[in-house]
């Protein structure tokens, strides 16, 4: 729990100092480290294709780092607020809320237990809004350290409330996905959707690629696709979780005697009998 808290705090600082198009794809290193530590401490065998997946993730993230755009200069909370209420940002947020409501109210009761995209869709969409808000909070705190207090500003607390509600929703539905479906399937799909939507949302609000050359943009996209491919390969080679073996020795033995007149007699070892009557055409 302590190391997780430290990691999330470091992630928060990273979003404060660098664009999301750089920080979010680098989250793949947590997957790589988990695979390596699992190989040594949990005896989860890392196969050759898994090693190839790790190498692909490292190569792709290196390309992203080398061609990442610079951080935009924001000097006040008012500038942040102007970015947040831009029509394109408001349209994205309204669309995201509408899709989440459809997923939660209509699709989850019907397909939540059978379609993995319902839970992952909710936590990925809310996660992209979380990153937008977290970055705004981090920038406000950074401005507080170098100039005047922005934390007490009402607009800053709007970002805090949005981030808190989105984080709760995101974690809730991510846990539902992990409880319902195989982890080896959930993690790469969630990483791909969350990273893609976060980069898209950040481009809309913070305009990370403004002034960037076409070659830099193409290089970042190629690096991102390489990271996604490596993640898929890495999790595709994981050994499935072993199901616990069931012990049936403690269950009572039951014998069935079917008579021609349609009666079924069920006899247990303790000589207690139970009779059930069925229709003559039951097995037709």
RAGIZI-V758478 format. One record per residue. BURIAL is + if it has 24 or more other C-alpha atoms within 12 Angstrom, else -. D_LAST is the distance of its C-alpha to the last C-alpha in Angstrom with 2 decimals. Layout:
# RAGIZI-V758478
((BURIAL/D_LAST) (BURIAL/D_LAST))
This chain:
# RAGIZI-V758478
((-/59.08) (-/62.79) (-/62.36) (-/59.71) (-/62.18) (-/64.94) (-/62.80) (-/61.84) (-/65.50) (-/66.58) (+/63.97) (+/65.44) (+/68.92) (+/67.76) (+/66.46) (+/69.83) (+/71.85) (+/69.77) (+/67.55) (+/63.78) (+/63.35) (+/65.02) (+/63.78) (+/60.05) (+/59.30) (+/61.31) (+/58.71) (+/56.97) (+/59.42) (+/57.58) (+/54.47) (+/56.63) (-/58.33) (-/55.04) (+/53.73) (+/56.98) (-/57.23) (-/53.61) (-/54.41) (-/57.35) (-/56.38) (-/52.57) (-/52.14) (-/50.00) (-/50.77) (+/52.29) (-/51.40) (-/53.56) (-/51.70) (+/52.06) (+/55.80) (+/55.83) (+/54.14) (+/56.87) (+/59.57) (+/58.14) (+/58.17) (+/61.78) (+/62.90) (+/61.27) (+/62.71) (+/66.12) (+/66.08) (+/65.23) (+/68.09) (-/70.58) (+/69.83) (+/68.97) (+/70.86) (-/73.42) (+/72.98) (+/74.07) (-/77.02) (-/76.20) (-/79.14) (+/77.90) (+/74.93) (-/75.81) (-/75.09) (+/71.73) (+/70.95) (-/71.97) (+/69.56) (+/66.75) (-/67.21) (-/67.47) (-/65.23) (-/63.24) (+/62.55) (-/61.61) (-/59.24) (+/57.56) (+/57.26) (-/55.90) (-/53.31) (+/52.36) (+/51.97) (-/49.86) (-/47.49) (+/47.25) (-/46.45) (-/43.64) (+/42.24) (+/42.57) (-/41.61) (-/38.96) (-/37.57) (+/37.66) (-/35.21) (-/32.68) (-/33.31) (+/35.64) (-/33.20) (-/31.93) (-/34.99) (+/38.08) (+/40.45) (+/40.15) (+/41.90) (+/44.19) (+/45.17) (+/46.34) (+/48.39) (+/49.86) (+/51.03) (+/52.51) (+/54.00) (+/55.98) (+/57.50) (+/58.23) (+/60.29) (+/62.22) (+/63.14) (+/63.88) (+/66.21) (+/68.01) (+/68.47) (+/69.80) (+/72.26) (+/73.47) (+/74.08) (+/75.91) (+/78.11) (-/78.85) (-/80.25) (-/82.54) (-/83.72) (-/82.92) (-/80.04) (+/76.98) (+/74.48) (-/75.52) (-/75.00) (-/72.36) (+/70.83) (+/70.34) (-/68.36) (-/66.08) (+/65.13) (+/64.62) (-/62.24) (+/60.23) (+/60.06) (-/59.02) (-/56.16) (+/54.89) (+/55.15) (-/53.11) (+/50.37) (+/50.49) (-/50.21) (-/47.44) (+/45.13) (+/46.16) (-/45.12) (+/41.75) (+/41.28) (+/42.31) (-/40.03) (-/36.96) (+/37.48) (-/39.07) (+/42.86) (+/43.41) (+/41.74) (+/43.19) (+/46.84) (+/47.52) (+/45.73) (+/47.55) (+/50.84) (+/50.56) (+/49.73) (+/52.17) (+/55.00) (+/54.53) (+/54.45) (+/57.34) (+/59.51) (+/58.73) (+/59.53) (+/62.69) (+/63.85) (+/63.52) (+/65.35) (+/67.83) (+/68.26) (+/68.33) (+/68.67) (-/71.55) (-/74.29) (-/72.31) (-/72.59) (-/69.71) (-/69.92) (-/69.48) (+/66.43) (-/64.80) (+/65.63) (+/64.04) (+/60.85) (+/60.72) (+/61.28) (+/58.54) (+/56.02) (+/57.09) (+/56.54) (+/53.05) (+/52.19) (+/53.57) (+/51.55) (+/48.30) (+/49.24) (+/50.28) (+/47.10) (+/44.92) (+/46.26) (+/45.64) (-/43.54) (-/40.34) (-/40.47) (-/39.20) (-/36.43) (-/37.26) (-/35.56) (-/33.32) (-/34.35) (-/31.56) (-/33.96) (-/34.59) (-/30.99) (-/29.99) (-/27.83) (-/24.61) (-/22.80) (-/19.36) (-/18.76) (-/15.39) (-/16.06) (-/14.42) (-/14.91) (-/12.48) (-/15.48) (-/16.12) (-/19.80) (-/21.44) (-/24.92) (-/27.62) (-/30.86) (-/32.90) (-/31.19) (-/29.86) (-/26.54) (-/23.90) (-/21.10) (-/17.96) (-/15.74) (-/12.13) (-/10.15) (-/8.58) (-/5.27) (-/5.70) (-/3.80) (-/0.00))
